[in-house]
Amino acid sequence: MSADKGKGNIKIANYSDWMSQLPSELWTIPLFKLAIPGSHDSVSYDLDTSSAIIEPDNLKRFSWIYCLRRIVRTWGMTQEYTITMQLEAGVRYFDLRIARKHNDHHPTRLYFYHGLYTSTDVETVLREIHAWTVAHPKEVIILAFSNFNGFEKSIKEKLHNHLISFIKTLFGSKLVPPGIPTLQNCWDQGKNVIVSYDYPANHHPEMWKKITYYYANSMDRAQVKSKISEALGKEKTSNYFFVCGLNMTLPADHRILIYILRLCDSFPNVIRRGLPKLLKWLKQQSGVNIVASDLATRKDFVSTVVELNSALMKP
């Protein structure tokens, strides 16, 4: 699970605290310019096969078929390790997709999802993250809340207000307000949690706006590279966070059968075969900010992204 030790100009002894080990000349560079490793569908390691199918839409009516739910989990699980283990491996950006279960007797209980709901609710996972940030005050993390599912019109505002209130109460003074953050000013203020919230929250000044996530919507590595190259050109002069998604995406139509009918295969196995080639290509890129991946704890991912920061250092 651990990443390799850094090479080149950046030497990292332990990726659980890699930000505090960066050369001091990087401490005052805006976080928008640093290369930061992230995980795609960060809580999908916890998908619950006893839950209803939440996506894709054309499978929802077959939720009663247990073996189909198993297949959805096999091909929806993009991460293998818990949030804390991802943090320990050096992941600092988290893609958090939020859902409310239909007819849940608890009015404000929320879960994560990717094909299925997770077993663990949102508040439990956020408490786990909070505990880690307290123990690692110099590691700045980015939590991106998006893709709110099951937030019906009649309860939508109530659910958003409850979740934002919980986030603010839990993280409190650790929340970094919108601006131009650097490691140094985050450390000076004792803050290390950035929350991006993809829903209007203008009356909550602690919340950051949506972070654009560029991805190829394809299983073709060439298209993944092309999309990231396009994003890097578009964001060259950006003064805000952006995500380059190394993740591959299963087709939403009948072509998905090409993959899910491979009974001895799984999405993690597909990623293991393709990610090394993408990382080799990524090493040649510049100007990246957040790079999100499936199997983000896999050997070499975190170290490859962190080492990209060498390009920001003076010769």
C-alpha positions in Angstrom: 0.0 0.0 0.0 2.8 2.5 0.8 4.3 4.6 -1.9 8.0 4.4 -2.7 10.5 6.9 -1.2 10.9 10.1 -3.2 13.4 10.4 -6.0 15.2 13.4 -7.5 14.9 16.7 -5.7 12.3 15.8 -3.2 13.1 13.2 -0.5 10.2 12.0 1.6 10.9 9.6 4.5 7.2 8.9 5.2 4.3 9.8 3.0 1.9 10.0 6.0 3.5 13.5 6.6 4.8 14.3 3.1 3.6 18.0 3.1 5.7 18.9 6.1 8.7 17.2 4.5 8.6 19.3 1.3 11.6 21.7 0.8 10.9 25.0 2.4 10.8 26.9 -0.9 7.5 25.1 -1.6 5.9 26.2 1.6 4.9 29.6 0.2 3.6 28.4 -3.2 -0.2 28.5 -3.5 -1.8 25.1 -3.1 -3.4 25.7 -6.5 0.1 25.2 -8.0 1.3 22.2 -6.0 0.9 18.6 -7.3 -1.4 16.9 -4.8 -2.5 13.2 -4.9 -6.1 12.4 -4.5 -8.5 9.5 -4.7 -11.5 9.0 -7.0 -14.8 7.8 -5.4 -12.9 7.8 -2.1 -15.2 5.7 0.0 -16.1 3.0 -2.6 -14.1 0.5 -0.6 -17.2 0.3 1.7 -19.9 -0.5 -0.8 -22.7 -2.5 0.8 -24.1 -5.4 -1.2 -27.2 -5.5 1.0 -28.2 -2.0 -0.2 -30.3 -1.1 -3.2 -28.6 -0.3 -6.5 -28.5 3.4 -6.9 -26.8 3.6 -10.3 -26.8 3.0 -13.3 -30.5 3.8 -13.7 -31.2 0.8 -15.9 -30.2 -1.6 -13.2 -32.2 -0.1 -10.3 -35.2 -2.2 -10.9 -33.1 -5.3 -10.5 -31.8 -4.5 -7.0 -33.5 -7.6 -5.6 -31.0 -9.8 -7.4 -28.1 -10.4 -5.0 -25.6 -11.6 -7.6 -26.2 -8.4 -9.6 -25.5 -6.3 -6.5 -22.2 -8.3 -6.1 -21.3 -7.5 -9.7 -22.1 -3.8 -9.1 -19.8 -3.8 -6.1 -17.0 -5.7 -8.0 -17.0 -3.1 -10.8 -17.9 0.0 -8.6 -15.1 -0.4 -6.0 -12.4 2.0 -7.1 -10.5 2.1 -3.7 -9.4 -0.9 -1.6 -8.4 0.8 1.6 -10.1 2.9 4.2 -10.0 6.7 4.4 -7.4 6.6 7.2 -5.2 4.2 5.3 -5.5 6.5 2.2 -4.4 9.5 4.4 -1.5 7.5 5.8 -0.4 6.6 2.3 -0.3 10.3 1.4 -3.6 11.0 -0.3 -4.8 14.5 0.3 -7.8 15.1 -1.9 -11.0 13.1 -1.4 -13.9 12.7 -3.9 -17.0 12.4 -1.7 -20.3 11.6 -3.4 -23.2 11.9 -1.0 -26.6 10.2 -1.0 -29.7 9.8 1.2 -31.4 6.4 1.2 -35.0 6.5 0.1 -37.4 6.1 3.0 -34.6 6.1 5.6 -36.3 6.5 9.0 -33.5 8.7 10.1 -34.3 12.1 8.5 -30.8 13.5 8.0 -28.6 10.3 7.8 -26.4 10.3 4.7 -24.2 7.8 3.0 -21.5 7.8 0.2 -22.3 5.9 -3.0 -20.9 4.5 -6.3 -23.4 2.1 -7.8 -24.4 1.0 -4.3 -24.6 2.9 -0.9 -21.8 2.5 1.5 -22.2 0.6 4.8 -20.9 3.4 6.8 -22.6 6.8 7.1 -21.1 10.1 6.2 -20.7 11.5 9.8 -18.8 8.4 10.9 -16.3 8.7 8.1 -15.9 12.5 8.6 -15.1 11.9 12.3 -12.4 9.4 11.2 -10.9 12.1 9.0 -11.1 14.7 11.7 -9.2 12.5 14.1 -6.5 12.1 11.5 -6.2 15.8 10.9 -5.8 16.5 14.6 -2.9 14.0 14.7 -1.3 15.5 11.5 -1.7 19.3 11.8 0.8 20.1 9.0 -1.0 17.9 6.4 -3.6 20.0 4.5 -6.5 17.9 3.1 -9.2 18.8 0.6 -12.7 17.3 0.9 -14.9 17.7 -2.2 -18.6 17.0 -1.6 -20.6 16.6 -4.7 -23.2 14.5 -6.7 -25.9 14.7 -4.1 -28.3 11.9 -4.8 -31.7 11.4 -3.2 -31.9 15.0 -2.0 -35.6 15.5 -3.0 -36.8 19.0 -3.4 -38.9 19.0 -0.2 -35.9 18.1 2.0 -33.0 19.3 0.0 -32.3 22.5 1.9 -32.7 20.7 5.2 -30.2 18.0 4.2 -27.6 20.5 2.9 -27.9 22.7 6.0 -27.5 19.7 8.3 -24.4 18.4 6.5 -22.7 21.8 6.3 -23.5 22.5 9.9 -22.0 19.1 10.9 -18.9 19.8 8.9 -18.5 23.3 10.4 -19.0 22.0 14.0 -16.7 19.0 13.5 -13.7 20.7 11.9 -14.3 24.2 13.4 -11.2 26.3 13.5 -9.3 23.8 11.3 -11.3 24.9 8.2 -9.3 27.0 5.7 -11.4 29.9 4.4 -11.5 30.5 0.6 -8.5 32.6 -0.5 -5.0 31.8 -1.8 -3.7 29.2 0.7 -0.1 28.1 1.1 1.3 25.5 3.4 3.0 28.2 5.4 -0.1 30.3 6.0 -2.2 27.2 6.8 0.4 26.2 9.4 0.6 29.7 10.8 -3.2 29.7 11.4 -3.5 26.2 12.6 -5.8 25.2 9.8 -5.6 22.1 7.6 -9.0 21.3 6.1 -10.4 22.7 2.9 -14.0 21.9 2.1 -15.3 22.2 -1.5 -19.1 22.0 -1.6 -20.9 21.6 -5.0 -24.1 23.4 -4.0 -24.7 27.1 -3.3 -23.5 27.8 0.2 -23.0 31.5 0.0 -24.1 32.0 3.6 -21.3 29.7 4.8 -18.1 31.5 4.1 -16.0 28.5 5.2 -17.1 26.5 2.2 -15.1 26.6 -1.1 -16.9 26.5 -4.5 -16.9 23.4 -6.7 -13.5 22.1 -7.9 -13.6 21.2 -11.5 -12.8 17.5 -12.1 -11.5 16.6 -15.6 -11.9 13.0 -16.6 -12.2 11.1 -19.9 -15.4 9.2 -19.4 -13.7 6.3 -21.1 -11.8 3.1 -20.5 -9.2 4.1 -23.2 -5.9 5.3 -21.7 -5.3 7.4 -24.8 -8.5 9.3 -24.1 -7.5 9.8 -20.4 -4.2 11.3 -21.5 -5.9 13.5 -24.0 -8.4 14.8 -21.5 -5.7 15.6 -19.0 -3.5 17.3 -21.6 -6.5 19.4 -22.5 -7.2 20.3 -18.9 -3.5 21.3 -18.3 -3.7 23.7 -21.2 -7.0 25.2 -20.1 -5.9 25.6 -16.5 -2.4 27.0 -17.2 -3.2 30.4 -15.7 -5.8 29.2 -13.2 -5.8 30.6 -9.6 -8.0 27.8 -8.3 -7.9 24.1 -7.6 -8.6 21.7 -10.4 -8.5 17.9 -10.6 -6.9 15.7 -13.4 -8.6 12.3 -13.1 -6.5 9.4 -14.1 -9.5 7.2 -13.5 -11.1 5.2 -16.3 -14.9 5.0 -16.6 -17.0 2.1 -17.5 -19.5 2.6 -20.4 -23.0 3.6 -19.4 -24.7 1.5 -22.2 -24.6 -2.2 -23.4 -20.8 -2.0 -23.9 -20.5 -2.4 -20.1 -21.2 -6.1 -20.6 -17.8 -6.5 -22.2 -16.3 -5.9 -18.7 -18.8 -7.1 -16.2 -19.3 -10.5 -17.8 -15.6 -11.3 -17.1 -16.4 -13.4 -14.1 -12.8 -13.7 -13.0 -12.0 -10.0 -13.4 -12.8 -6.8 -11.5 -12.4 -3.1 -11.8 -9.4 -3.0 -9.4 -7.7 -5.6 -11.6 -8.3 -3.5 -14.7 -6.8 -0.4 -12.9 -3.7 -2.5 -11.8 -3.1 -3.3 -15.4 -3.5 0.2 -16.7 -2.3 2.6 -14.0 1.5 2.0 -14.3 1.4 3.1 -18.0 -0.6 6.3 -17.0 1.9 7.0 -14.2 4.8 6.7 -16.6 3.1 9.3 -18.9 2.2 11.5 -15.9 5.9 11.9 -14.9 6.5 13.8 -18.1 3.7 16.4 -17.4 3.9 19.8 -15.8 1.4 22.3 -14.4 -0.7 19.7 -12.6 -2.6 20.5 -9.4 -4.7 17.7 -7.9 -4.3 14.3 -9.6 -7.0 11.8 -8.6 -6.8 8.1 -9.2 -8.5 4.8 -8.6 -6.5 2.5 -6.2 -4.8 5.7 -4.9 -2.9 3.7 -2.3 -1.2 1.6 -5.0 2.6 1.6 -5.0 4.1 4.6 -6.9 0.9 6.7 -7.3 1.5 9.1 -4.4 5.3 9.3 -4.9 4.9 10.0 -8.6 2.5 12.9 -8.0 4.5 14.4 -5.1 7.7 14.2 -7.1 6.1 16.4 -9.8 6.6 19.3 -7.3 10.3 19.2 -8.2 9.6 21.2 -11.3 8.6 24.1 -9.0 12.0 24.3 -7.3 14.8 26.5 -8.4 17.7 24.6 -10.1 
